[in-house]
Amino acid sequence: MKKYSIFILLPFLLVTMNAQVGIEADTPKGGELLFFPDNADGGIILPRVDKSNAYAGSTLGGELIYDTETNTVAFYDAKTGQWESLTNEYTRGVPAYTFTEGNGEGVTIDDNTTTSDTDGVLKLVSKEKALALPRVPDVTKLPSPEPGTICYDMNSDTLAIFNGDEWSFWE
């Protein structure tokens, strides 16, 4: 009888569970859905995508990519229906990478407060929590950042985006 009680209660317990994910951290801070500790030694590397093929009409807005067509970091503006470049063009060429195709589903971190049917490699879904970028003491001291790296620069208190050649800073 005890075994049956556990199986009956388990679905109700799972429905009420919420989670935060900490990268290189034991305990996430407060309102972040995905948390990185201070003094990180790297950033998030954005997916490399040809924006002319990106999401094929299912884009809702707010997505960030490293656009392989223009060699820039781009943001999708849902109001205009256009990809907007956030950095200057990287003219030296992006290193070639080999990718292994998966099942196309990606990873979703969801706090069960909203739904989304947009595809993505990593999808964060929440009405109440935000992505806290890796906080780097000084991005100019990062060894060999990849094109499309994004982080928070603690030295300048700005969002920093690397295009492969130079950093762009956003206040």
Backbone bond lengths (Angstrom), bond angles and torsions (degrees), N, CA, C in turn:
res aa  C-N    CA-C-N  psi(-1)  N-CA   C-N-CA  omega(-1)  CA-C   N-CA-C  phi
1 M - - - 1.454 - - 1.529 111.08 -
2 K 1.350 116.89 -37.30 1.460 120.13 179.66 1.526 110.84 -63.04
3 K 1.330 116.83 -38.06 1.463 120.45 179.55 1.525 110.59 -63.02
4 Y 1.313 117.33 -41.16 1.460 120.82 179.71 1.526 111.09 -66.54
5 S 1.325 117.06 -36.73 1.463 121.03 178.68 1.522 110.99 -62.75
6 I 1.323 116.98 -40.65 1.464 121.06 178.94 1.520 110.28 -63.33
7 F 1.322 117.27 -44.71 1.461 120.58 -179.52 1.526 111.90 -66.32
8 I 1.303 117.39 -31.03 1.461 120.88 178.63 1.528 110.37 -74.80
9 L 1.328 118.48 -39.38 1.460 122.66 -178.31 1.523 113.13 -79.11
10 L 1.313 118.77 -27.77 1.458 122.52 -174.66 1.534 113.48 -55.60
11 P 1.324 120.97 -47.04 1.471 119.45 179.27 1.528 113.14 -60.46
12 F 1.336 117.68 -36.85 1.456 120.71 179.53 1.522 111.32 -68.63
13 L 1.318 117.32 -36.16 1.457 120.98 177.46 1.523 110.91 -68.44
14 L 1.309 117.95 -40.55 1.459 121.54 -178.99 1.518 112.29 -66.79
15 V 1.320 118.06 -34.15 1.457 121.87 -179.56 1.519 110.79 -64.75
16 T 1.316 118.59 -32.73 1.455 121.65 -176.09 1.520 113.47 -90.59
17 M 1.318 118.53 -0.84 1.457 120.90 -177.98 1.524 110.44 -82.04
18 N 1.324 116.94 136.89 1.460 123.69 172.55 1.514 107.14 -121.93
19 A 1.335 115.85 157.30 1.455 118.01 -177.44 1.516 110.72 -143.05
20 Q 1.322 114.01 150.64 1.447 122.68 169.24 1.518 105.84 -121.60
21 V 1.320 116.53 150.92 1.449 120.69 179.88 1.516 108.24 -114.59
22 G 1.324 116.78 127.31 1.455 122.31 175.81 1.515 109.92 -108.64
23 I 1.326 117.20 130.43 1.453 122.50 177.02 1.523 107.03 -100.36
24 E 1.321 117.75 121.63 1.463 123.97 -176.41 1.533 110.97 55.72
25 A 1.324 116.58 32.44 1.457 121.36 -179.81 1.520 108.85 -142.97
26 D 1.325 116.11 139.83 1.458 120.29 178.53 1.523 111.65 -76.10
27 T 1.336 116.23 -41.17 1.452 120.65 -175.52 1.522 110.23 -131.79
28 P 1.342 118.68 116.87 1.461 120.30 174.66 1.523 110.17 -62.23
29 K 1.333 116.77 151.96 1.465 121.30 -179.58 1.517 110.45 -71.55
30 G 1.311 119.12 -116.00 1.452 121.06 -173.58 1.500 115.89 -104.09
31 G 1.336 116.92 -91.80 1.445 121.45 -169.00 1.512 116.39 -89.18
32 E 1.312 118.59 20.87 1.456 120.04 -179.32 1.516 110.90 -94.51
33 L 1.318 116.10 139.11 1.453 121.52 174.71 1.524 109.99 -80.97
34 L 1.332 116.10 -36.27 1.462 123.39 177.06 1.515 106.12 -130.43
35 F 1.329 118.28 121.06 1.458 122.61 -169.95 1.522 111.38 -119.02
36 F 1.336 115.71 136.84 1.456 123.04 173.17 1.524 107.53 -120.42
37 P 1.329 119.05 141.32 1.464 120.69 -178.86 1.527 111.75 -73.71
38 D 1.342 116.23 162.82 1.461 121.18 173.02 1.523 109.63 -62.30
39 N 1.320 115.06 159.97 1.468 122.82 176.89 1.521 112.90 61.07
40 A 1.320 116.50 38.46 1.465 120.57 176.93 1.525 109.26 -68.17
41 D 1.315 116.09 156.41 1.463 119.76 179.47 1.525 111.51 -110.70
42 G 1.326 116.79 24.53 1.461 122.03 177.89 1.509 109.84 -170.61
43 G 1.317 116.07 174.28 1.453 121.43 -179.57 1.513 110.77 -125.64
44 I 1.313 116.12 -173.20 1.456 122.19 175.42 1.524 107.12 -86.08
45 I 1.317 117.02 131.33 1.459 120.66 176.23 1.522 107.51 -96.95
46 L 1.315 115.59 119.32 1.460 121.02 -176.89 1.522 111.03 -71.48
47 P 1.329 117.12 152.72 1.466 119.95 178.01 1.523 110.62 -64.95
48 R 1.331 115.64 141.24 1.470 121.79 177.79 1.528 108.39 -90.10
49 V 1.335 115.67 114.89 1.458 121.88 -173.05 1.528 108.96 -138.56
50 D 1.326 117.24 141.15 1.461 121.66 169.42 1.525 105.90 -79.46
51 K 1.342 117.41 113.38 1.471 120.05 -172.44 1.523 113.15 -61.05
52 S 1.331 118.21 -23.20 1.463 118.90 178.13 1.529 111.41 -68.30
53 N 1.337 117.08 -18.91 1.463 121.14 177.74 1.525 112.58 -108.95
54 A 1.322 117.33 -1.10 1.464 121.16 -171.92 1.518 111.95 -68.62
55 Y 1.285 115.52 121.00 1.465 124.91 169.84 1.520 115.63 62.24
56 A 1.302 119.16 -3.19 1.473 123.99 171.73 1.529 113.96 36.77
57 G 1.339 116.82 56.56 1.457 120.77 173.59 1.511 115.99 89.21
58 S 1.320 119.78 -4.46 1.464 120.14 -178.60 1.524 112.00 -100.64
59 T 1.331 117.73 12.31 1.458 121.35 -176.87 1.528 110.77 -76.65
60 L 1.334 116.49 129.79 1.460 121.76 -179.49 1.518 112.64 -96.46
61 G 1.308 118.13 -22.08 1.460 121.98 -177.29 1.509 111.16 118.05
62 G 1.328 115.43 146.42 1.450 121.17 178.70 1.514 114.50 93.04
63 E 1.322 118.46 -4.77 1.461 120.54 -179.36 1.527 109.94 -71.82
64 L 1.319 116.06 145.37 1.461 123.06 175.79 1.517 108.73 -118.43
65 I 1.340 116.60 135.27 1.461 121.35 177.16 1.522 109.04 -140.46
66 Y 1.330 116.28 161.84 1.458 121.14 164.30 1.519 104.57 -96.30
67 D 1.339 116.45 110.27 1.462 122.02 -174.59 1.525 110.06 -79.67
68 T 1.322 116.82 113.34 1.465 121.16 -177.97 1.526 111.98 -75.05
69 E 1.329 117.70 -15.42 1.464 121.01 177.53 1.532 110.80 -73.02
70 T 1.336 116.74 -43.36 1.466 121.42 -177.03 1.525 113.07 -109.45
71 N 1.330 117.64 -4.39 1.469 122.63 -176.36 1.526 111.56 54.45
72 T 1.343 115.09 48.85 1.458 122.26 175.88 1.526 108.66 -134.70
73 V 1.321 115.68 162.91 1.461 120.21 169.84 1.521 106.13 -86.83
74 A 1.329 116.71 129.21 1.462 121.13 -175.09 1.526 110.93 -123.93
75 F 1.328 114.49 150.25 1.459 125.05 -179.69 1.523 107.06 -122.32
76 Y 1.346 117.24 133.43 1.467 119.44 179.23 1.517 109.99 -88.75
77 D 1.333 116.43 119.51 1.456 123.22 179.01 1.527 108.33 -96.09
78 A 1.318 116.78 108.23 1.466 121.28 -176.70 1.528 111.82 -66.63
79 K 1.334 117.96 -27.70 1.469 120.36 179.97 1.523 111.43 -66.26
80 T 1.335 116.60 -40.23 1.464 120.33 -178.41 1.521 112.28 -95.73
81 G 1.337 116.76 -16.63 1.457 120.54 -176.31 1.519 112.71 71.09
82 Q 1.332 116.15 23.56 1.467 121.46 -175.80 1.526 111.29 -125.36
83 W 1.325 114.87 153.59 1.462 121.27 170.38 1.522 107.65 -85.59
84 E 1.324 117.56 128.35 1.465 123.20 179.93 1.522 108.94 -109.64
85 S 1.337 116.81 129.07 1.467 120.61 178.46 1.520 109.87 -74.79
86 L 1.327 116.93 134.60 1.461 122.35 177.94 1.524 111.92 -101.74
87 T 1.328 116.79 -11.84 1.467 120.77 -178.47 1.523 109.48 -132.56
88 N 1.326 115.18 166.93 1.461 120.55 171.15 1.516 108.88 -71.85
89 E 1.331 116.29 162.72 1.459 120.90 179.23 1.521 110.55 -70.46
90 Y 1.310 115.23 138.34 1.463 122.53 174.68 1.515 106.14 -89.98
91 T 1.326 117.24 116.48 1.464 120.49 -170.33 1.520 114.97 -97.27
92 R 1.307 119.08 -7.23 1.463 120.40 -177.58 1.522 113.19 -86.62
93 G 1.293 117.56 -3.45 1.466 120.07 179.70 1.510 111.81 90.62
94 V 1.291 115.57 142.00 1.457 122.38 -179.91 1.516 108.56 -87.60
95 P 1.333 117.67 135.14 1.465 119.04 178.07 1.525 111.22 -56.28
96 A 1.302 116.13 145.26 1.470 120.91 178.80 1.520 109.66 -74.50
97 Y 1.309 116.63 138.07 1.459 122.70 178.90 1.515 109.07 -127.86
98 T 1.289 115.37 150.67 1.453 120.93 174.38 1.518 107.42 -106.85
99 F 1.312 116.50 128.96 1.451 121.14 -179.41 1.518 109.54 -115.56
100 T 1.311 115.87 143.59 1.456 121.30 175.41 1.515 107.49 -100.15
101 E 1.317 116.52 126.95 1.456 119.61 -179.65 1.514 110.67 -73.88
102 G 1.322 115.09 134.41 1.454 120.26 175.62 1.511 109.16 -105.14
103 N 1.302 115.56 -154.69 1.466 119.35 -179.42 1.523 112.12 -85.07
104 G 1.338 117.71 -0.41 1.457 121.17 175.48 1.509 114.90 83.14
105 E 1.315 118.06 1.41 1.458 119.58 -175.75 1.516 112.96 -84.10
106 G 1.314 119.52 -29.78 1.449 121.71 -179.57 1.517 111.80 71.69
107 V 1.335 115.61 -164.70 1.459 122.63 -178.48 1.520 108.18 -121.23
108 T 1.317 116.65 133.01 1.458 121.55 177.04 1.518 108.84 -118.70
109 I 1.337 115.70 129.51 1.462 121.46 171.75 1.518 105.07 -111.89
110 D 1.320 116.74 117.27 1.453 122.41 -169.40 1.518 109.05 -130.41
111 D 1.333 116.84 135.97 1.464 119.21 176.78 1.526 112.16 -99.32
112 N 1.332 116.83 13.78 1.467 123.73 176.43 1.521 114.05 62.97
113 T 1.354 118.35 23.34 1.462 119.77 177.18 1.519 112.01 -102.42
114 T 1.321 117.57 -8.24 1.462 121.10 -178.51 1.523 108.97 -156.83
115 T 1.317 116.45 172.47 1.460 120.10 176.76 1.516 109.35 -125.81
116 S 1.323 116.02 156.37 1.455 121.99 178.34 1.511 108.77 -151.90
117 D 1.336 115.88 136.27 1.455 118.63 177.39 1.527 111.74 -112.10
118 T 1.337 117.20 12.48 1.454 121.39 177.86 1.520 109.84 -74.59
119 D 1.333 116.26 138.56 1.456 120.30 177.47 1.521 110.11 -80.61
120 G 1.305 116.39 151.87 1.455 121.80 175.21 1.509 110.01 -171.20
121 V 1.327 115.74 158.05 1.455 120.30 176.91 1.523 109.08 -68.91
122 L 1.324 116.17 -46.11 1.458 122.57 174.72 1.517 106.04 -131.01
123 K 1.311 116.39 119.12 1.459 121.21 -177.13 1.520 108.32 -119.38
124 L 1.340 116.49 125.37 1.455 122.50 176.06 1.521 106.85 -107.81
125 V 1.329 117.13 123.98 1.457 121.54 -175.33 1.523 108.67 -122.97
126 S 1.347 116.31 115.96 1.452 119.93 179.12 1.523 109.96 -165.76
127 K 1.326 116.45 145.83 1.460 121.41 171.80 1.524 110.56 -94.70
128 E 1.335 117.07 -16.47 1.453 120.81 -169.81 1.523 114.71 -118.69
129 K 1.329 118.28 -13.08 1.459 120.49 -175.88 1.521 109.56 -123.72
130 A 1.336 115.73 157.53 1.463 121.18 -178.32 1.524 110.16 -122.85
131 L 1.310 115.98 166.46 1.455 121.86 172.51 1.521 107.30 -81.70
132 A 1.299 117.87 124.48 1.457 122.27 173.52 1.522 106.59 -99.61
133 L 1.314 116.28 113.00 1.462 120.88 -177.83 1.523 110.88 -67.53
134 P 1.332 116.83 158.21 1.463 119.08 172.96 1.531 109.16 -57.31
135 R 1.331 116.57 133.42 1.465 122.33 -179.50 1.521 108.10 -98.38
136 V 1.329 115.66 109.28 1.459 122.76 -174.75 1.528 108.66 -103.44
137 P 1.353 118.46 131.53 1.467 120.27 -178.90 1.534 113.44 -56.50
138 D 1.337 118.15 -43.01 1.463 122.48 -179.45 1.524 108.12 -156.84
139 V 1.334 117.13 108.15 1.468 120.22 -174.81 1.521 112.94 -63.31
140 T 1.328 117.19 -25.36 1.465 119.25 -179.43 1.520 112.03 -68.27
141 K 1.322 116.64 -13.15 1.468 120.58 179.48 1.527 112.90 -101.44
142 L 1.346 117.33 5.75 1.464 119.93 176.75 1.523 109.28 -71.07
143 P 1.324 117.63 130.11 1.465 119.58 179.29 1.529 111.45 -77.08
144 S 1.309 117.30 118.53 1.475 124.06 174.09 1.527 114.42 50.16
145 P 1.348 118.78 60.40 1.468 118.32 176.77 1.529 110.59 -66.17
146 E 1.315 116.09 148.00 1.462 122.64 179.20 1.529 109.83 -81.89
147 P 1.334 118.52 149.06 1.462 119.83 171.77 1.531 109.75 -57.36
148 G 1.327 116.12 134.02 1.459 120.63 -178.25 1.514 113.57 93.58
149 T 1.346 118.14 6.44 1.466 120.66 177.47 1.525 109.13 -73.22
150 I 1.333 115.94 134.93 1.458 121.69 179.88 1.522 108.40 -131.63
151 C 1.341 116.90 136.51 1.466 121.60 -179.71 1.527 108.76 -161.34
152 Y 1.337 115.84 177.89 1.455 121.70 175.23 1.517 107.23 -103.79
153 D 1.346 117.12 121.71 1.465 121.97 179.96 1.524 109.26 -88.13
154 M 1.331 116.60 110.78 1.460 121.57 -178.23 1.529 111.52 -69.25
155 N 1.334 117.51 -26.29 1.458 121.82 -179.47 1.529 111.13 -65.38
156 S 1.335 117.48 -42.71 1.462 121.24 -177.86 1.531 112.93 -106.28
157 D 1.337 117.06 -1.78 1.469 122.26 -176.26 1.526 111.53 53.26
158 T 1.339 115.87 49.43 1.460 121.27 -179.02 1.521 110.82 -138.15
159 L 1.327 115.07 162.57 1.453 122.30 169.16 1.523 105.94 -75.83
160 A 1.329 117.60 129.49 1.462 121.89 -178.47 1.525 109.55 -117.89
161 I 1.335 115.68 132.03 1.462 121.90 179.81 1.521 107.93 -128.67
162 F 1.343 116.71 127.54 1.462 121.70 -178.95 1.520 109.59 -102.10
163 N 1.338 117.25 126.83 1.461 120.84 -178.26 1.527 112.72 -96.59
164 G 1.323 117.71 3.00 1.459 121.89 -177.79 1.510 111.80 107.84
165 D 1.337 116.16 -19.54 1.459 121.71 -178.77 1.520 111.55 -123.99
166 E 1.344 116.10 -41.35 1.458 120.39 -176.42 1.526 110.26 -146.67
167 W 1.328 114.63 160.46 1.458 121.41 176.69 1.521 109.26 -89.89
168 S 1.325 117.67 140.54 1.464 124.08 169.59 1.519 106.39 -111.03
169 F 1.332 116.10 137.05 1.459 121.05 -176.73 1.523 109.44 -117.52
170 W 1.338 115.97 132.85 1.458 122.55 -178.23 1.523 109.00 -123.16
171 E 1.339 115.51 124.79 1.469 120.10 179.04 1.501 110.60 -89.39
